[in-house]
């Protein structure tokens, strides 16, 4: 390589090229910086959007849960609004049943009255059943502690143990909820009927 001296024009031209390269490098680094800034801004915006989307979804879920809870409360209120009133009516049914039990059906003088009481009781039961009440009359059924209250036990060889032998007072439920348990007498195995030493 020979050492050639550059002419002043070549020196100026080379300086212009170097300056242009520096400007382009500065512009590239500024553009790259701007790209990085924009990428950071996009990521921040996407994060904020995701947070807001999550917040909106939570608000929708909360509103839906509140609506379902309110509907459940309204449904319960509708089903059991008559519970206290129905409980107050039970002695009426009990008294009508007692009147039929203690009266002599052979006595012709009171037979029309008994028929009227019987029709009144049937009408009363039909009416309360329309509003979701159900009579629990477990005569001859297995004892169920969820619906029956055992008042006494009696030995009985004819029926299996824990069978309802007699119903002293019928029970009632309203829309599947126990209003009053049936008061019953329950059978037990005879004392000598079971070999407890075996």
Secondary structure, DSSP 8 states (H G I E B T S, - for coil): -------HHHHHHHHHHHHHHHHHHHHHHHHHHHHHHHHHHHHHHHHHHHHHHHHHHHHHHHHHHHHHHHHHHHHHHHHHTTHHHHHHHHHHHHHHHHHHHHS-TT-TTTHHHHHHHHHHHHHHHHHHHHTTEEEE--TTSB--TTTEEEEEEEE-SSS-TTBEEEEEE-EEEETTEEEE-EEEEEEE--GGGS-TT-
